[in-house]
Amino acid sequence: MAANKPGKAEILAAFFDDGSSMPLYTEGAVSAAYGCANGQSVYAVYENGEPVTVQDIERKIHVLEMAAQTGAPVVTFYNASGAKLDGGLELLKATSALTAQIARVSGVVPQIAVVTGTCAGTSAIHAAAADVCIMAEDAELFLNAPFTAQDSVSGAGSAAFAAKAGVAAVVAADAVQAAKRAAGVVALLPANNLAGPVLFDFEPSGKTLNVAKYTAAGAVEALADTGSAVELYSGYGKHIVTALATINGSAVGIVATEKAALCHKCTAKAARFVRLCDAYSIPVVTVVNSEGFVKSEGDDQAGGIRQAARMAGVYAEATTVKVAVLAGEAVGPVYTVFGACADWRVAVKGCTIAPLAPETAVSVLYKDEIYASDNIADATREKAAAYAREVCGAEAAACSGAADTVADAAGVRGAVAQALDMLASKRAVRLAKKHGNITL
């Protein structure tokens, strides 16, 4: 089986346009090249599976330095059997310097990790620190070898395991497909944090937002140009969808909630994605229709409140363009997190925007009237329906300032495209500080 695995030439040919690139380093366990992937100028660093030396690591550092200076993304293909032990402390120093350089360049130029073979120890940390980590199905990623673990977990170290853990953003069938997926992601990201928006030819979506049979995937499909969406982290946080896509040919990030309640994995996933978009000034379109945050003490203990606070802080701090589509239920904390800090909020007819669920609100506001009725349950439902329609509906939200415009389901894509065009020249400056201290 190993003999049939694709090699360097085949993988890089799949990544670079026309399979053409300029070699930078050719000898050793780590080589590098420069070329175009889907029209985007990019550096590629490739590990061939051999143990790496100090010189190999220094090459990686040099490529990152050149990338920062020239404003081009870096895609690293990870596949190494470890480091040469005779490197000693010099090897440790070089690895530490690489870790620092990856952090230094983060947010300056996109870094994409493509794991095609074994990626272990510090290399696993480097891959996880990239803006996007892509794995081939037969690749391995782990800090410590799974067979040394004190507890045994099925599939540990595999691509599926990394996707479920929220490390691998994309899993591809093999190394060649992983390279192609990397080229697609690179194309949707700006070359650097100062570059202008990426523009593409496009075919408008032929789908319409289905409010009655709402799904997050359907919402993304209705907004994004046909065939443009690349979903990230599909194996993690199942009740929220994050995808890079284009709307009218312009690159955007789309976050869409499922109707179900959101757990700590969902909020961590959304925060990670919005932070990526904000680093490179990619507009974020958030489609909101959620039952709220999961009611679970176990989820709270796993970090639910902390992760929700983190997501709220990331949304509020982001200076990129933010458009919220209030497509269904946006009640209480859900609206506060996703809608309140948006630059433009589109309320879809039939949505519910309120500080408290209508059923709960009417049970307090109309308590005497409801309890005086012959059927308390029916009276509560009737009052809640009327309250939702008259007080919590799209038109009421627009009148109160909780939304900026109202659209029917068929007009949502057009309303979002207009908002993105209007906000394209947005400029925002953060207060002077070293960094925020939002819980992580």
C-alpha positions in Angstrom: 0.0 0.0 0.0 2.8 2.4 0.9 4.3 2.0 -2.5 1.1 3.3 -4.1 1.0 6.5 -2.0 1.4 9.7 -4.1 4.9 11.3 -3.9 6.1 14.8 -3.9 5.8 15.4 -7.6 2.2 14.2 -7.8 1.1 16.2 -4.7 2.7 19.5 -5.7 1.4 19.0 -9.3 -2.1 18.8 -7.8 -1.4 21.9 -5.7 0.2 24.4 -8.1 -1.5 25.7 -11.2 -0.5 23.6 -14.3 1.8 21.7 -11.9 4.4 24.5 -12.4 6.5 26.1 -9.6 9.9 27.5 -9.0 12.1 25.4 -6.7 13.6 27.2 -3.7 15.2 24.3 -1.8 15.5 20.8 -3.4 17.8 18.7 -1.2 17.1 17.3 2.2 14.1 16.2 4.2 12.4 19.6 3.6 12.1 21.2 0.3 10.3 24.4 -0.8 8.9 26.0 -3.9 7.1 29.1 -5.1 4.2 29.3 -7.6 0.5 29.9 -8.1 -2.4 27.9 -6.7 -5.8 28.9 -8.1 -4.2 32.2 -9.2 -2.8 33.0 -5.8 0.9 33.4 -5.4 2.0 31.0 -2.6 5.0 29.4 -1.0 5.0 25.6 -0.4 7.1 23.7 2.1 7.3 20.0 1.7 8.4 17.2 4.0 9.4 14.0 2.3 9.0 11.7 5.3 12.6 11.6 6.4 13.9 12.8 9.8 14.4 16.5 9.8 17.7 18.3 10.6 18.5 21.7 12.0 19.1 22.9 8.4 15.6 21.7 7.4 14.0 23.6 10.2 16.0 26.7 9.3 14.6 26.5 5.8 11.1 26.6 7.1 11.9 29.7 9.1 13.4 31.4 6.1 10.4 30.6 4.0 8.1 32.1 6.6 10.3 35.2 6.7 10.2 35.6 2.9 6.4 35.1 3.0 5.9 37.9 5.5 8.2 40.2 3.6 6.5 39.5 0.2 2.9 39.1 1.5 2.2 35.6 0.2 0.6 32.6 2.0 2.6 29.6 3.1 1.3 26.0 2.7 3.3 23.3 4.6 2.9 19.7 3.7 3.7 17.7 6.9 5.1 14.2 6.7 8.2 13.5 8.9 9.3 10.5 10.9 10.7 12.8 13.6 13.9 14.7 14.0 17.5 13.4 13.7 18.5 12.8 17.3 22.1 13.7 16.6 20.9 17.3 16.3 20.9 17.6 20.1 20.2 20.9 21.7 20.7 22.8 18.4 17.7 20.9 17.0 15.7 22.0 20.1 16.7 25.6 19.7 15.8 25.5 16.0 12.4 24.0 16.7 11.7 26.7 19.3 12.7 29.4 16.8 10.3 27.9 14.3 7.4 27.9 16.8 8.1 31.6 17.5 8.2 32.4 13.8 4.9 30.7 13.1 3.3 32.7 15.9 5.0 35.9 14.7 3.7 35.5 11.1 0.2 34.4 12.2 -2.4 37.0 11.1 0.1 38.5 8.6 0.0 35.9 5.9 -2.3 32.8 5.8 -0.6 29.6 6.9 -2.2 26.4 5.7 -1.1 23.0 7.1 -1.6 19.9 4.9 -0.9 16.7 6.8 -0.1 13.9 4.2 1.7 11.5 6.4 2.9 11.4 10.0 2.8 14.7 12.0 3.8 14.2 15.6 5.0 16.1 18.7 6.0 19.7 18.1 5.0 19.4 14.4 1.5 18.6 15.5 1.5 21.8 17.5 2.7 23.7 14.4 0.0 22.2 12.2 -2.7 22.9 14.7 -1.4 26.5 14.9 -2.0 27.1 11.2 -5.0 29.2 10.0 -6.4 26.0 8.4 -5.3 22.4 8.9 -6.2 19.9 6.2 -5.6 16.2 6.5 -5.5 13.2 4.2 -7.7 10.3 5.5 -4.6 8.0 5.9 -2.5 10.7 7.7 -1.7 10.8 11.4 -1.5 13.7 13.8 -0.7 13.4 17.5 1.3 14.9 20.3 2.2 11.6 21.8 2.0 8.2 20.1 -1.5 6.8 20.8 -0.1 3.5 21.9 1.7 5.3 24.8 -1.5 6.8 26.2 -2.7 5.9 29.6 -6.3 5.7 28.3 -7.2 4.0 25.0 -9.5 5.9 22.6 -10.6 4.4 19.3 -9.1 6.1 16.2 -6.7 8.2 18.2 -4.2 10.0 15.9 -6.3 9.5 12.8 -7.7 12.3 10.5 -11.2 11.5 11.7 -10.1 11.8 15.3 -8.5 15.2 14.5 -11.6 16.4 12.8 -13.8 15.4 15.8 -11.4 17.1 18.1 -11.6 20.4 16.1 -8.0 20.3 14.9 -8.5 19.2 11.2 -10.7 21.8 9.4 -10.9 19.6 6.3 -10.4 15.9 5.7 -9.6 14.7 2.1 -9.6 11.3 0.6 -5.9 11.2 0.0 -2.8 13.5 -0.2 -3.5 14.6 -3.8 -7.1 15.6 -2.8 -5.7 17.3 0.3 -3.4 19.4 -1.9 -6.3 20.3 -4.2 -8.4 21.3 -1.2 -5.6 23.4 0.1 -5.4 25.3 -3.3 -9.1 26.0 -3.0 -8.8 27.4 0.5 -5.7 29.5 -0.4 -7.7 31.1 -3.3 -10.5 32.2 -0.9 -8.1 33.8 1.5 -6.4 37.2 0.9 -2.7 37.0 0.2 -2.0 38.9 3.4 -3.6 41.0 6.1 -3.2 44.2 4.0 -4.4 42.8 0.7 -7.7 43.8 -0.9 -10.7 41.5 -1.2 -10.5 38.4 -3.4 -12.8 38.6 -6.4 -14.1 35.7 -8.6 -16.3 35.1 -11.5 -19.6 33.7 -10.1 -22.9 32.1 -10.7 -25.6 33.3 -8.4 -27.2 30.7 -6.1 -30.4 29.2 -7.5 -31.6 28.3 -4.0 -33.8 30.3 -1.6 -33.6 30.4 2.2 -36.2 27.9 3.4 -37.6 29.2 6.6 -40.1 26.5 7.1 -37.5 23.7 6.6 -34.5 25.6 7.8 -31.1 23.9 8.0 -27.7 25.6 8.4 -26.4 23.9 5.3 -29.4 25.1 3.3 -28.8 28.7 4.6 -25.2 28.6 3.3 -26.3 27.2 0.0 -28.9 29.9 -0.4 -26.4 32.7 0.3 -23.2 31.5 -1.4 -22.5 31.6 -5.1 -23.0 28.2 -6.7 -20.3 25.8 -5.9 -18.2 28.3 -4.0 -18.6 27.2 -0.4 -15.8 25.3 1.4 -17.0 24.1 4.8 -14.5 24.1 7.6 -14.6 22.0 10.8 -17.6 19.9 9.7 -16.6 17.1 12.1 -16.7 19.4 15.2 -19.6 21.4 16.8 -22.4 19.8 14.7 -25.0 22.5 15.4 -23.2 25.3 13.7 -21.7 25.5 10.1 -18.7 27.6 9.2 -17.7 28.0 5.6 -15.6 30.1 3.3 -17.5 31.1 0.2 -18.2 33.9 -2.2 -21.3 36.1 -2.5 -21.5 38.0 -5.9 -17.9 36.9 -6.5 -16.5 38.4 -3.3 -15.0 36.2 -0.6 -16.8 35.9 2.7 -17.0 33.8 5.8 -20.5 32.3 6.6 -21.5 31.2 10.0 -25.0 29.5 10.2 -26.5 28.0 13.3 -28.7 25.0 13.3 -32.1 25.2 14.9 -30.8 23.1 17.8 -29.1 24.4 21.0 -25.4 25.3 20.8 -22.8 23.5 22.9 -19.3 24.5 23.9 -17.9 22.9 20.8 -20.2 25.0 18.6 -19.2 28.3 20.2 -15.5 27.4 20.1 -15.8 26.5 16.4 -17.5 29.8 15.6 -15.0 31.9 17.6 -12.1 30.2 15.8 -13.6 30.8 12.4 -14.6 34.5 13.0 -11.1 35.2 14.4 -9.6 33.8 11.1 -11.9 36.0 9.0 -11.2 39.1 11.1 -7.4 38.6 10.9 -7.6 38.9 7.1 -10.6 41.3 6.9 -12.9 38.8 5.4 -16.6 39.8 5.9 -18.6 37.6 8.2 -22.2 36.8 7.4 -24.0 35.1 10.3 -27.3 33.3 9.8 -29.1 33.1 13.2 -31.9 30.6 14.0 -31.2 28.8 17.3 -32.9 27.4 20.3 -30.2 29.0 22.4 -27.3 27.6 24.4 -27.6 24.0 25.5 -29.1 23.6 29.0 -26.6 21.2 30.5 -24.5 21.4 33.6 -22.1 18.9 32.0 -21.6 21.3 29.1 -21.0 24.2 31.5 -18.4 22.1 33.3 -16.8 21.3 29.9 -16.4 25.0 29.3 -19.8 26.1 27.9 -20.0 29.4 29.6 -16.3 30.2 29.0 -16.6 29.3 25.3 -19.8 31.4 24.9 -18.0 34.3 26.5 -15.1 33.8 24.2 -17.3 33.7 21.1 -19.2 36.9 22.2 -15.9 38.6 22.7 -14.5 37.6 19.3 -17.6 38.8 17.6 -17.6 42.1 19.4 -13.9 42.7 18.9 -13.8 41.8 15.2 -13.4 44.9 13.1 -14.2 43.2 9.8 -17.6 43.7 8.1 -20.3 41.8 10.0 -23.8 41.1 8.6 -26.4 39.2 10.6 -29.3 37.4 9.0 -32.0 36.9 11.7 -33.7 34.0 10.0 -35.6 32.4 12.9 -35.3 32.4 16.6 -32.8 35.0 18.0 -33.8 35.2 21.7 -31.8 36.5 24.6 -28.1 35.6 24.7 -28.3 34.3 21.1 -29.2 37.7 19.7 -26.8 39.5 22.1 -23.9 37.4 20.8 -24.6 37.1 17.1 -26.8 40.1 16.3 -26.1 43.0 18.6 -22.6 43.7 17.3 -23.3 43.3 13.6 -22.8 46.3 11.3 -26.1 45.5 9.5 -28.9 43.2 10.6 -31.4 41.7 8.2 -34.6 40.4 9.8 -36.4 37.8 7.8 -40.2 37.9 7.9 -41.4 35.4 10.4 -38.4 35.5 12.7 -38.6 36.0 16.5 -36.3 38.6 18.1 -36.9 39.0 21.8 -35.1 39.3 25.2 -37.2 36.3 26.4 -39.0 33.4 24.7 -42.6 34.5 23.9 -44.0 31.6 25.9 -42.1 32.7 29.0 -42.9 36.4 28.5 -46.7 35.9 28.1 -46.8 33.6 31.2 -45.6 36.7 33.2 -47.3 39.5 31.3 -50.7 37.8 30.9 -50.6 35.5 33.9 -54.0 36.4 35.3 -55.7 36.2 31.9 -54.1 32.9 31.0 -55.0 31.3 34.4 -58.5 32.5 34.1 -59.0 30.6 30.8 -60.5 27.2 30.5 -57.4 25.7 28.9 -54.1 27.2 30.2 -52.0 25.5 27.5 -54.1 26.7 24.6 -54.3 30.2 26.0 -50.5 30.3 26.5 -49.9 29.2 22.9 -52.4 31.8 21.5 -50.9 34.6 23.6 -47.4 33.6 22.7 -48.2 33.4 19.0 -49.7 36.9 19.0 -46.9 38.3 21.1 -44.3 36.8 18.8 -46.1 38.3 15.8 -46.8 41.7 17.1 -43.9 42.4 19.5 -41.1 40.1 18.5 -41.5 40.0 14.7 -39.2 41.4 12.0 -41.1 44.6 11.5 -41.2 45.3 15.2 -37.4 44.6 15.4 -36.8 47.1 12.6 -38.9 49.7 14.3 -37.1 49.3 17.6 -33.6 49.3 16.1 -33.0 45.6 16.9 -32.8 45.1 13.1 -31.8 47.4 10.3 -34.0 46.1 7.5 -36.6 43.5 6.8 -36.6 41.0 3.9 -38.6 38.0 2.9 -36.9 34.7 2.4 -36.5 35.1 -1.3 -34.8 38.5 -0.9 -32.3 37.6 1.8 -29.3 36.9 -0.6 -29.9 40.3 -2.3 -30.2 42.1 1.0 -26.9 40.6 2.2 -25.1 41.4 -1.1 -26.3 45.0 -0.8 -25.1 45.2 2.8 -21.7 43.8 1.9 -21.4 46.3 -0.9 -22.4 49.2 1.3 -20.0 48.2 4.1 -17.0 47.3 1.8 -15.2 50.6 2.7 -15.7 50.1 6.4 -12.8 51.3 8.6 -12.6 50.6 12.3 -9.9 51.3 14.8 -9.6 49.4 18.1 -8.8 51.2 21.4 -5.0 51.3 22.0 -4.0 48.2 24.1 -1.6 45.4 24.1 -4.4 42.8 23.6 -7.8 42.0 25.1 -8.1 39.5 27.9 -11.2 37.6 26.8 -11.3 34.1 28.3 -9.8 31.5 26.1 
